[in-house]
Amino acid sequence: MSTLAIVLLLLLPFADAQSPLHICGNGVNYNSNSSYHSNLDQLWTTLPNNASSNTTLFATGTAGTAPDTAYALALCRGDINASACNDCVPTGIQDAQQLCALSKDATVYYDSCILHFSNANFLATIDDDVDLILLKKPISSQVELALFT
């Protein structure tokens, strides 16, 4: 999984180019007429506005009850404005639904924002098995990376 994190961080600057960089989650799917889908729909109606109206351009949300609870997170880049954030998050929602159709767990990455949703409560857990990559110079034929674990 840490190799995937490295690749994602290296590709993030290019995520807006054509289609977003995306990860279709945990292999668990939902039905289009399920309670989980209804809970996602509730989150989709509030998450873009909540993120763009927050001074930190960040929002989380939870909808429904177990076992159909949906969790979501939207984070916009700190140097964009609220309007750009409000454009990026709904696009992420649409793309997640198309690229990861009926998946209970998906993440889409753009240059301006990140959207993640899941049936697992990732908002309340800490993953201490994450690697942080910092680029020390622009990407060229050789890339020097600093890896912190």
N, C-alpha and C positions, 0 to 999 in steps of 0.2 A: 504494500500500500504506500510506503514512503517513496518508492520510485514514481508512482503515479503523482504524488504531491510535487515532486521535483519537475516532472514534465508539465504539469498544470501551471506552475509558477513561471516556467520558462515561456509558455505559450500565451499567457494572459494578455500581453500587449497586442497580440494579433487576433484576439477573440472577436472583435467587431468586424473583421474583414469580410467574411461571407456569412457563414452560419456560426452561431456561438459555439464555443467549446462547451461540451455538456457531458454529464455522467448520469446514466440511468441506473439507479441505485441497487437495491438489495435483492432484486429478482422476485419481489412480491408485487403482484398486480391487484388492481381493484376492478370491479364491474362499473360500467358507466352509470348505472342507476342505483349505486350503493350509497350507504350513509357516509362512507369515507369521501366519495365524490362530492356529495352535498357539503361536507365540512370543508373540503378544498375550495369549493365555490364561494363559501362564506369568507374564507381568507383572501381569495382573489379580489373580492369587492372592496376590501379595506386596506390591504397591504400596500398598494401603490401610494395611496394618499397618506397613510401613516408614515411611510418612509420619507416621502417628499416634504411633508409638513414638519418633520422632526429636524431640529437644528443639526443633528449629527447625520442626517440622511440614512438612518438605520431604523428598522422596525422588525419586530417578531410578532408572531401570532399563534394562537392555539384555538382550535374549534372542535367541538364534539366531545364525546365521552368514549372511554375504552370499550371495546377494542378498536373503535373507528376514529380515534382522535387523529387530527392532522396538525402538524407543526410546520411553521414556515418562518423564513428569515429573508429579509431584503436588505442589502447594503449597497449604497451608492458611493462612488468615489468622492472624497471630501472636497475636491476642487471643482466639482460641477455644481450647477445651480439646481434649485428645487424643480424647475420645469423639466430639465434634462433627466433628472431622477424620475419624475413622474412619467416620462416617456419610456425610459429604459425598463422599469420594473414590469409594466404590463406586457411589453415585448417579451421579456423573460418568461412570463406566465404563459403566453401563447406558444412560444418556442418549446418550453418544457412539456406542454401538453401535446405538441406535435412530435417532438424528437424522442420523448420518453412516454409515449402514449400508454395510459393506464398503469404506469409504474407508480408505486406508492412512495418512491424515493427518487428525487431527481435534483440535479444542480446544473444551472447554466451560468456561464461566465461571459461577461462582456468587458470591454475596456472601461465602461462607465458604471457597471453594477454587477452584483452577484445575486442570484436568487436560489434558495434551497428550500425544498419541502420534503417531509418524511412522515411516515407513520410511527417512527421511533422518536422519542423525546431527546433530540440532540441539543435542545436548549438548556437542559438541566444536567448534562453530563460533561465530563472533561475527558478529552482524548489526549493523554500524555504521550502517545506514540506518534507525534507529528514532527516532521522535519521542517525546518525553516531554511529557505534558500535565499541568499542575497546575491544579486548580480553585482560584481565589483567593477565591471566595465560594460559598454554596449556589446550586444551580441555580434560577433564576427565569426571568422573561421575558427577561432579558439575562444572558449568562454572560461573565465576563471570564476569559480563558485566558492562561496563560503557556506559551509553546511553546519548548522547548529542543531543538536538534538538534545 
